Amino acid sequence: MWRKVGTCVGFDLICVKSLPKITNLNHKTKEKEAVTMAFLGSSSYSLDSKNRVFIPAKYREELGNVFYITRSLEACLTIYTEDEWAAFLQKLERLPSTTGAAVKEYFLSAAQKCQTDSSGRIILDDTLIKHSKIKKNVMFVGAGQLINVWSEEGWIDREDNRDVVGMGAFMSQHGL
């Protein structure tokens, strides 16, 4: 019933064959916790002359037929599944009206409802391309329940300037 599929930061990743979930096994407590499947890894694709880009095959099944993309607070885009988008909208609606209106406008005015074409591509509108500074090469980066979409240059810069020591301290403070 249980199958070890890898190890990550002191945890064994265990997969239940009959369920689409991964379970973390904490070596210290020996407790198993079920977590929802996550978008993992990264892929590079090119934007064509019509602003179309392939959605990586490894993400398409989990995304479903309909998904949403909008700008992030950083110079990238974020792709949401339909369920994650609905949860995000509910959180936006609960924001206080004064600042909440500006936050809602920021995300929703740039949002696109997406479906891939028969080749697995979507069209990015000019607002999203401008925000993310995508010129030609596009990086799709798994981020748990979301997918971030970066220009190749933006992703390389982010990776080159990542504060790994600071992240390690943060993770340690939060029991990771």
Contact map, one row per residue, 1 for C-alpha under 8 A:
11100000000000011100000000000000000000000000000000000000000000000000000000000000000000000000000000000000000000000000000000000000000000000000000000000000000000000000000000000000
11110000000001111000000000000000000000000000000000000000000000000000000000000000000000000000000000000000000000000000000000000000000000000000000000000000000000000000000000000000
11111000000001111000000000000000000000000000000000000000000000000000000000000000000000000000000000000000000000000000000000000000000000000000000000000000000000000000000000000000
01111100000111100000000000000000000000000000000000000000000000000000000000000000000000000000000000000000000000000000000000000000000000000000000000000000000000000000000000000000
00111110000111100000000000000000000000000000000000000000000000000000000000000000000000000000000000000000000000000000000000000000000000000000000000000000000000000000000000000000
00011111000111000000000000000000000000000000000000000000000000000000000000000000000000000000000000000000000000000000000000000000000000000000000000000000000000000000000000000000
00001111111110000000000000000000000000000000000000000000000000000000000000000000000000000000000000000000000000000000000000000000000000000000000000000000000000000000000000000000
00000111111110000000000000000000000000000000000000000000000000000000000000000000000000000000000000000000000000000000000000000000000000000000000000000000000000000000000000000000
00000011111000000000000000000000000000000000000000000000000000000000000000000000000000000000000000000000000000000000000000000000000000000000000000000000000000000000000000000001
00000011111100000000000001100000000000000000000000000000000000000000000000000000000000000000000000000000000000000000000000000000000000000000000000000000000000000000000000000000
00000011111110000000000111100000000000000000000000000000000000000000000000000000000000000000000000000000000000000000000000000000000000000000000000000000000000000000000000000000
00011111011111000000000111100000000000000000000000000000000000000000000000000000000000000000000000000000000000000000000000000000000000000000000000000000000000000000000000000000
00011111001111100000011110000000000000000000000000000000000000000000000000000000000000000000000000000000000000000000000000000000000000000000000000000000000000000000000000000000
01111100000111110000011110000000000000000000000000000000000000000000000000000000000000000000000000000000000000000000000000000000000000000000000000000000000000000000000000000000
01111000000011111000111000000000000000000000000000000000000000000000000000000000000000000000000000000000000000000000000000000000000000000000000000000000000000000000000000000000
11100000000001111111111000000000000000000000000000000000000000000000000000000000000000000000000000000000000000000000000000000000000000000000000000000000000000000000000000000000
11100000000000111111000000000000000000000000000000000000000000000000000000000000000000000000000000000000000000000000000000000000000000000000000000000000000000000000000000000000
10000000000000011111000000000000000000000000000000000000000000000000000000000000000000000000000000000000000000000000000000000000000000000000000000000000000000000000000000000000
00000000000000011111100000000000000000000000000000000000000000000000000000000000000000000000000000000000000000000000000000000000000000000000000000000000000000000000000000000000
00000000000000011111110000000000000110000000000000000000000000000000000000000000000000000000000000000000000000000000000000000000000000000000000000000000000000000000000000000000
00000000000000110011111000000000011110000000000000000000000000000000000000000000000000000000000000000000000000000000000000000000000000000000000000000000000000000000000000000000
00000000000011110001111100000000011110000000000000000000000000000000000000000000000000000000000000000000000000000000000000000000000000000000000000000000000000000000000000000000
00000000000011110000111110000001111000000000000000000000000000000000000000000000000000000000000000000000000000000000000000000000000000000000000000000000000000000000000000000000
00000000001111000000011111000001111000000000000000000000000000000000000000000000000000000000000000000000000000000000000000000000000000000000000000000000000000000000000000000000
00000000001111000000001111100111100000000000000000000000000000000000000000000000000000000000000000000000000000000000000000000000000000000000000000000000000000000000000000000000
00000000011100000000000111111111000000000000000000000000000000000000000000000000000000000000000000000000000000000000000000000000000000000000000000000000000000000000000000000000
00000000011100000000000011111110000000000000000000000000000000000000000000000000000000000000000000000000000000000000000000000000000000000000000000000000000000000000000000000000
00000000000000000000000001111100000000000000000000000000000000000000000000000000000000000000000000000000000000000000000000000000000000000000000000000000000000000000000000000000
00000000000000000000000001111110000000000000000000000000000000000000000000000000000000000000000000000000000000000000000000000000000000000000000000000000000000000000000000000000
00000000000000000000000011111111000000000000000000000000000000000000000000000000000000000000000000000000000000000000000000000000000000000000000000000000000000000000000000000000
00000000000000000000000011101111100000000000000000000000000000000000000000000000000000000000000000000000000000000000000000000000000000000000000000000000000000000000000000000000
00000000000000000000001111000111110000000000000000000000000000000000000000000000000000000000000000000000000000000000000000000000000000000000000000000000000000000000000000000000
00000000000000000000001110000011111000000000000000000000000000000000000000000000000000000000000000000000000000000000000000000000000000000000000000000000000000000000000000000000
00000000000000000000111100000001111100000000000000000000000000000000000000000000000000000000000000000000000000000000000000000000000000000000000000000000000000000000000000000000
00000000000000000000111100000000111110000000000000000000000000000000000000000000000000000000000000000000000000000000000000000000000000000000000000000000000000000000000000000000
00000000000000000001110000000000011111000000000000000000000000000000000000000000000000000000000000000000000000000000000000000000000000000000000000000000000000000000000000000000
00000000000000000001110000000000001111100000000000000000000000000000000000000000000000000000000000000000000000000000000000000000000000000000000110000000000000000000000000000000
00000000000000000000000000000000000111110000000000000000000000000000000000000000000000000000000000000000000000000000000000000000000000000000011111000000000000000000000000000000
00000000000000000000000000000000000011111000000000000000001000000000000000000000000000000000000000000000000000000000000000000000000000000000011111100000000000000000000000000000
00000000000000000000000000000000000001111100000000000000000000000000000000000000000000000000000000000000000000000000000000000000000000000000111100000000000000000000000000000000
00000000000000000000000000000000000000111110000000000000000000000000000000000000000000000000000000000000000000000000000000000000000000000000110000000000000000000000000000000000
00000000000000000000000000000000000000011111000000000000000000000000000000000000000000000000000000000000000000000000000000000000000000000011110000000000000000000000000000000000
00000000000000000000000000000000000000001111100000000001000000000000000000000000000000000000000000000000000000000000000000000000000000000011100000000000000000000000000000000000
00000000000000000000000000000000000000000111110000000000000000000000000000000000000000000000000000000000000000000000000000000000000000001111000000000001000000000000000000000000
00000000000000000000000000000000000000000011111000001100000000000000000000000000000000000000000000000000000000000000000000000000000000001110000000000000000000000000000000000000
00000000000000000000000000000000000000000001111100001100000000000000000000000000000000000000000000000000000000000000000000000000000000011100000000000000000000000000000000000000
00000000000000000000000000000000000000000000111111111000000000000000000000000000000000000000000000000000000000000000000000000000000000111100000000000000000000000000000000000000
00000000000000000000000000000000000000000000011111111000000000000000000000000000000000000000000000000000000000000000000000000000000000010000000000000000000000000000000000000000
00000000000000000000000000000000000000000000001111110000000000000000000000000000000000000000000000000000000000000000000000000000000000000000000000000000000000000000000000000000
00000000000000000000000000000000000000000000001111110000000000000000000000000000000000000000000000000000000000000000000000100000000000000000000000000000000000000000000000000000
00000000000000000000000000000000000000000000001111111000000000000000000000000000000000000000000000000000000000000000000000111000000000000000000000000000000000000000000000000000
00000000000000000000000000000000000000000000001111111100000000000000000000000000000000000000000000000000000000000000000011110000000000000000000000000000000000000000000000000000
00000000000000000000000000000000000000000000111100111110000000000000000000000000000000000000000000000000000000000000000011110000000000000100000000000000000000000000000000000000
00000000000000000000000000000000000000000000110000011111000000000000000000000000000000000000000000000000000000000000001111000000000000000000000000000000000000000000000000000000
00000000000000000000000000000000000000000000000000001111101100000000000000000000000000000000000000000000000000000001000111000000000000000000000000000000000000000000000000000000
00000000000000000000000000000000000000000010000000000111111100000000000000000000000000000000000000000000000000000000000100000000000000000001000000000000000000000000000000000000
00000000000000000000000000000000000000000000000000000011111110000000000000000000000000000000000000000000000000000000000100000000000000000000000000000000000000000000000000000000
00000000000000000000000000000000000000000000000000000001111110000000000000000000000000000000000000000000000000000000000000000000000000000000000000000000000000000000000000000000
00000000000000000000000000000000000000100000000000000011111111100000000000000000000000000000000000000000000000000000000000000000000000000000000000000000000000000000000000000000
00000000000000000000000000000000000000000000000000000011111111110000000000000000000000000000000000000000000000000000000100000000000000000000000000000000000000000000000000000000
00000000000000000000000000000000000000000000000000000000111111110000000000000000000000000000000000000000000000000000000000000000000000000000000000000000000000000000000000000000
00000000000000000000000000000000000000000000000000000000001111110000000000000000100000000000000000000000000000000000000000000000000000000000000000000000000000000000000000000000
00000000000000000000000000000000000000000000000000000000001111111110000000000001110000000000000000000000000000000000000000000000000000000000000000000000000000000000000000000000
00000000000000000000000000000000000000000000000000000000000111111110000000000000110000000000000000000000000000000000000000000000000000000000000000000000000000000000000000000000
00000000000000000000000000000000000000000000000000000000000000111110000000000000000000000000000000000000000000000011000000000000000000000000000000000000000000000000000000000000
00000000000000000000000000000000000000000000000000000000000000111111000000000000110000000000000000000000000000001110000000000000000000000000000000000000000000000000000000000000
00000000000000000000000000000000000000000000000000000000000000111111100000000011110010000000000000000000000000001110000000000000000000000000000000000000000000000000000000000000
00000000000000000000000000000000000000000000000000000000000000000111110000000011110010000000000000000000000000111100000000000000000000000000000000000000000000000000000000000000
00000000000000000000000000000000000000000000000000000000000000000011111000001111000000000000000000000000000000111100000000000000000000000000000000000000000000000000000000000000
00000000000000000000000000000000000000000000000000000000000000000001111100001110000000000000000000000000001101110000000000000001000000000000000000000000000000000000000000000000
00000000000000000000000000000000000000000000000000000000000000000000111111111100000000000000000000000000001001100000000000000001001100000000000000000000000000000000000000000000
00000000000000000000000000000000000000000000000000000000000000000000011111111100000000000000000000000000001000000000000000000000000000000000000000000000000000000000000000000000
00000000000000000000000000000000000000000000000000000000000000000000001111110000000000000000000000000000000000000000000000000000000000000000000000000000000000000000000000000000
00000000000000000000000000000000000000000000000000000000000000000000001111111000000000000000000000000000000000000000000000000000000000000000000000000000000000000000000000000000
00000000000000000000000000000000000000000000000000000000000000000000001111111000000000000000000000000000000000000000000000000000001110000000000000000100010000000000000000000000
00000000000000000000000000000000000000000000000000000000000000000000001111111100000000000000000000000000000000000000000000000000001110000000000000011110010000000000000000000000
00000000000000000000000000000000000000000000000000000000000000000000111101111110000000000000000000000000000000000000000000000001001100000000000000011100000000000000000000000000
00000000000000000000000000000000000000000000000000000000000000000000111100011111000000000000000000000000000000000000000000000000000000000000000001111000000000000000000000000000
00000000000000000000000000000000000000000000000000000000000000000011110000001111100000000000000000000000000000000000000000000000000000000000000001111000000000000000000000000000
00000000000000000000000000000000000000000000000000000000000000100011100000000111111110000000000000000000000000000000000000000000000000000000000011100000000000000000000000000000
00000000000000000000000000000000000000000000000000000000000001110111000000000011111110000000000000000000000000000000000000000000000000000000000001000000000000000000000000000000
00000000000000000000000000000000000000000000000000000000000000110111000000000001111111000000000000000000000000000000000000000000000000000000000000000000000000000000000000000000
00000000000000000000000000000000000000000000000000000000000000000000000000000001111111100000000000000000000000000000000000000000000000000000000000000000000000000000000000000000
00000000000000000000000000000000000000000000000000000000000000000000000000000001111111110000000000000000000000000000000000000000000000000000000011000000000000000000000000000000
00000000000000000000000000000000000000000000000000000000000000000011000000000001111111111000000000000000000000000000000000000000000000000000000000000000000000000000000000000000
00000000000000000000000000000000000000000000000000000000000000000000000000000000011111111100000000000000000000000000000000000000000000000000000000000000000000000000000000000000
00000000000000000000000000000000000000000000000000000000000000000000000000000000001111111110000000000000000000000000000000000000000000000000000000000000000000000000000000000000
00000000000000000000000000000000000000000000000000000000000000000000000000000000000111111111000000000000000000000000000000000000000000000000000000000000000000000000000000000000
00000000000000000000000000000000000000000000000000000000000000000000000000000000000011111111100000000000000000000000000000000000000000000000000000000000000000000000000000000000
00000000000000000000000000000000000000000000000000000000000000000000000000000000000001111111110000000000000000000000000000000000000000000000000000000000000000000000000000000000
00000000000000000000000000000000000000000000000000000000000000000000000000000000000000111111111000000000000000000000000000000000000000000000000000000000000000000000000000000000
00000000000000000000000000000000000000000000000000000000000000000000000000000000000000011111111000010011000000000000000000000000000000000000000000000000000000000000000000000000
00000000000000000000000000000000000000000000000000000000000000000000000000000000000000001111111000010000000000000000000000000000000000000000000000000000000000000000000000000000
00000000000000000000000000000000000000000000000000000000000000000000000000000000000000000111111100000000000000000000000000000000000000000000000000000000000000000000000000000000
00000000000000000000000000000000000000000000000000000000000000000000000000000000000000000011111110110000000000000000000000000000000000000000000000000000000000000000000000000000
00000000000000000000000000000000000000000000000000000000000000000000000000000000000000000000011111111000000000000000000000000000000000000000000000000000000000000000000000000000
00000000000000000000000000000000000000000000000000000000000000000000000000000000000000000000001111111000000000000000000000000000000000000000000000000000000000000000000000000000
00000000000000000000000000000000000000000000000000000000000000000000000000000000000000000000000111111100000000000000000000000000000000000000000000000000000000000000000000000000
00000000000000000000000000000000000000000000000000000000000000000000000000000000000000000000001111111110000000000000000000000000000000000000000000000000000000000000000000000000
00000000000000000000000000000000000000000000000000000000000000000000000000000000000000000001101111111111000000000000000000000000000000000000000000000000000000000000000000000000
00000000000000000000000000000000000000000000000000000000000000000000000000000000000000000000000111111111100000000000000000000000000000000000000000000000000000000000000000000000
00000000000000000000000000000000000000000000000000000000000000000000000000000000000000000000000001111111110000000000000000000000000000000000000000000000000000000000000000000000
00000000000000000000000000000000000000000000000000000000000000000000000000000000000000000001000000111111111000000000000000000000000000000000000000000000000000000000000000000000
00000000000000000000000000000000000000000000000000000000000000000000000000000000000000000001000000011111111110000000000000000000000000000000000000000000000000000000000000000000
00000000000000000000000000000000000000000000000000000000000000000000000000000000000000000000000000001111111110000000000000000000000000000000000000000000000000000000000000000000
00000000000000000000000000000000000000000000000000000000000000000000000000000000000000000000000000000111111111000000000000000000000000000000000000000000000000000000000000000000
00000000000000000000000000000000000000000000000000000000000000000000011100000000000000000000000000000011111111100000000000000000000000000000000000000000000000000000000000000000
00000000000000000000000000000000000000000000000000000000000000000000010000000000000000000000000000000001111111100000000000000000000000000000000000000000000000000000000000000000
00000000000000000000000000000000000000000000000000000000000000000000000000000000000000000000000000000001111111100000000000000000000000000000000000000000000000000000000000000000
00000000000000000000000000000000000000000000000000000000000000000000011000000000000000000000000000000000011111110000000000000011000000000000000000000000000000000000000000000000
00000000000000000000000000000000000000000000000000000000000000000001111000000000000000000000000000000000001111111000000000000000000000000000000000000000000000000000000000000000
00000000000000000000000000000000000000000000000000000000000000000001110000000000000000000000000000000000000001111100000000000000000000000000000000000000000000000000000000000000
00000000000000000000000000000000000000000000000000000000000000000111100000000000000000000000000000000000000000111110000000000000000000000000000000000000000000000000000000000000
00000000000000000000000000000000000000000000000000000000000000000111100000000000000000000000000000000000000000011111000001000000000000000000000000000000000000000000000000000000
00000000000000000000000000000000000000000000000000000000000000001110000000000000000000000000000000000000000000001111100001000000000000000000000000000000000000000000000000000000
00000000000000000000000000000000000000000000000000000010000000001000000000000000000000000000000000000000000000000111111111000000000000000000000000000000000000000000000000000000
00000000000000000000000000000000000000000000000000000000000000000000000000000000000000000000000000000000000000000011111111000000000000000000000000000000000000000000000000000000
00000000000000000000000000000000000000000000000000000000000000000000000000000000000000000000000000000000000000000001111110000000000000000000000000000000000000000000000000000000
00000000000000000000000000000000000000000000000000000100000000000000000000000000000000000000000000000000000000000001111110000000000000000000000000000000000000000000000000000000
00000000000000000000000000000000000000000000000000000111100100000000000000000000000000000000000000000000000000000001111111000000000000000000000000000000000000000000000000000000
00000000000000000000000000000000000000000000000000011110000000000000000000000000000000000000000000000000000000000001111111100000000000000000000000000000000000000000000000000000
00000000000000000000000000000000000000000000000000011110000000000000000000000000000000000000000000000000000000000111100111110000000000000000000000000000000000000000000000000000
00000000000000000000000000000000000000000000000001111000000000000000000000000000000000000000000000000000000000000000000011111000000000000000000000000000000000000000000000000000
00000000000000000000000000000000000000000000000000111000000000000000000000000000000000000000000000000000000000000000000001111101100000000000000000000000000000000000000000000000
00000000000000000000000000000000000000000000000000100000000000000000000000000000000000000000000000000000000000000000000000111111100000000000000000000000000000000000000000000000
00000000000000000000000000000000000000000000000000000000000000000000000000000000000000000000000000000000000000000000000000011111110000000000000000000000000000000000000000000000
00000000000000000000000000000000000000000000000000000000000000000000000000000000000000000000000000000000000001000000000000001111111000000000000000000000000000000000000000000000
00000000000000000000000000000000000000000000000000000000000000000000011000001000000000000000000000000000000001000000000000011111111100000000000000000000000000000000000000000000
00000000000000000000000000000000000000000000000000000000000000000000000000000000000000000000000000000000000000000000000000011111111111100000000000000000000000000000000000000000
00000000000000000000000000000000000000000000000000000000000000000000000000000000000000000000000000000000000000000000000000000111111111000000000000000000000000000000000000000000
00000000000000000000000000000000000000000000000000000000000000000000001000111000000000000000000000000000000000000000000000000011111110000000000000000000000000000000000000000000
00000000000000000000000000000000000000000000000000000000000000000000001000111000000000000000000000000000000000000000000000000001111111000000000000001110000000000000000000000000
00000000000000000000000000000000000000000000000000000000000000000000000000110000000000000000000000000000000000000000000000000000111111100000000000000010010000000000000000000000
00000000000000000000000000000000000000000000000000000000000000000000000000000000000000000000000000000000000000000000000000000000110111111100000000000111000000000000000000000000
00000000000000000000000000000000000000000000001000000000000000000000000000000000000000000000000000000000000000000000000000000000100011111000000000000010000000000000000000000000
00000000000000000000000000000000000000000000011100000000000000000000000000000000000000000000000000000000000000000000000000000000000001111100000000000010000000000000000000000000
00000000000000000000000000000000000000000001111000000000000000000000000000000000000000000000000000000000000000000000000000000000000001111110000000000011000000000000000000000000
00000000000000000000000000000000000000000001111000001000000000000000000000000000000000000000000000000000000000000000000000000000000001011111000000001111000000000000000000000000
00000000000000000000000000000000000000000111100000000000000000000000000000000000000000000000000000000000000000000000000000000000000000001111100000001111001000000000000000000000
00000000000000000000000000000000000000000111000000000001000000000000000000000000000000000000000000000000000000000000000000000000000000000111110000111100000000000000000000000000
00000000000000000000000000000000000000011110000000000000000000000000000000000000000000000000000000000000000000000000000000000000000000000011111000111100000000000000000000000000
00000000000000000000000000000000000001111100000000000000000000000000000000000000000000000000000000000000000000000000000000000000000000000001111101110000000000000000000000000000
00000000000000000000000000000000000001110000000000000000000000000000000000000000000000000000000000000000000000000000000000000000000000000000111111110000000000000000000000000000
00000000000000000000000000000000000011110000000000000000000000000000000000000000000000000000000000000000000000000000000000000000000000000000011111100000000000000000000000000000
00000000000000000000000000000000000011100000000000000000000000000000000000000001000100000000000000000000000000000000000000000000000000000000001111100000000000000000000000000000
00000000000000000000000000000000000001100000000000000000000000000000000000000111100100000000000000000000000000000000000000000000000000000000011111110000000000000000000000000000
00000000000000000000000000000000000000100000000000000000000000000000000000000111000000000000000000000000000000000000000000000000000000000001111111111000000000000000000000000000
00000000000000000000000000000000000000000000000000000000000000000000000000011110000000000000000000000000000000000000000000000000000000000001111001111100000000000000000000000000
00000000000000000000000000000000000000000000000000000000000000000000000000011110000000000000000000000000000000000000000000000000000100000111100000111110000000000000000000000000
00000000000000000000000000000000000000000000000000000000000000000000000000111000000000000000000000000000000000000000000000000000000101000111100000011111111000000000000000000000
00000000000000000000000000000000000000000000000000000000000000000000000000010000000000000000000000000000000000000000000000000000000111111110000000001111111000000000000000000000
00000000000000000000000000000000000000000001000000000000000000000000000000000000000000000000000000000000000000000000000000000000000001001110000000000111111100000000000000000000
00000000000000000000000000000000000000000000000000000000000000000000000000000000000000000000000000000000000000000000000000000000000000000000000000000111111110000000000000000000
00000000000000000000000000000000000000000000000000000000000000000000000000110000000000000000000000000000000000000000000000000000000010000000000000000111111111000000000000000000
00000000000000000000000000000000000000000000000000000000000000000000000000000000000000000000000000000000000000000000000000000000000000000010000000000111111111100000000000000000
00000000000000000000000000000000000000000000000000000000000000000000000000000000000000000000000000000000000000000000000000000000000000000000000000000001111111110000000000000000
00000000000000000000000000000000000000000000000000000000000000000000000000000000000000000000000000000000000000000000000000000000000000000000000000000000111111111000000000000000
00000000000000000000000000000000000000000000000000000000000000000000000000000000000000000000000000000000000000000000000000000000000000000000000000000000011111111100000000000000
00000000000000000000000000000000000000000000000000000000000000000000000000000000000000000000000000000000000000000000000000000000000000000000000000000000001111111100000000000000
00000000000000000000000000000000000000000000000000000000000000000000000000000000000000000000000000000000000000000000000000000000000000000000000000000000000111111100000000000000
00000000000000000000000000000000000000000000000000000000000000000000000000000000000000000000000000000000000000000000000000000000000000000000000000000000000011111110000000000000
00000000000000000000000000000000000000000000000000000000000000000000000000000000000000000000000000000000000000000000000000000000000000000000000000000000000001111111000000000000
00000000000000000000000000000000000000000000000000000000000000000000000000000000000000000000000000000000000000000000000000000000000000000000000000000000000000001111111000000000
00000000000000000000000000000000000000000000000000000000000000000000000000000000000000000000000000000000000000000000000000000000000000000000000000000000000000000111111100000000
00000000000000000000000000000000000000000000000000000000000000000000000000000000000000000000000000000000000000000000000000000000000000000000000000000000000000000011111110000000
00000000000000000000000000000000000000000000000000000000000000000000000000000000000000000000000000000000000000000000000000000000000000000000000000000000000000000011111111000000
00000000000000000000000000000000000000000000000000000000000000000000000000000000000000000000000000000000000000000000000000000000000000000000000000000000000000000011111111100000
00000000000000000000000000000000000000000000000000000000000000000000000000000000000000000000000000000000000000000000000000000000000000000000000000000000000000000001111111110000
00000000000000000000000000000000000000000000000000000000000000000000000000000000000000000000000000000000000000000000000000000000000000000000000000000000000000000000111111111000
00000000000000000000000000000000000000000000000000000000000000000000000000000000000000000000000000000000000000000000000000000000000000000000000000000000000000000000011111111100
00000000000000000000000000000000000000000000000000000000000000000000000000000000000000000000000000000000000000000000000000000000000000000000000000000000000000000000001111111111
00000000000000000000000000000000000000000000000000000000000000000000000000000000000000000000000000000000000000000000000000000000000000000000000000000000000000000000000111111111
00000000000000000000000000000000000000000000000000000000000000000000000000000000000000000000000000000000000000000000000000000000000000000000000000000000000000000000000011111111
00000000000000000000000000000000000000000000000000000000000000000000000000000000000000000000000000000000000000000000000000000000000000000000000000000000000000000000000001111111
00000000000000000000000000000000000000000000000000000000000000000000000000000000000000000000000000000000000000000000000000000000000000000000000000000000000000000000000000111111
00000000100000000000000000000000000000000000000000000000000000000000000000000000000000000000000000000000000000000000000000000000000000000000000000000000000000000000000000111111
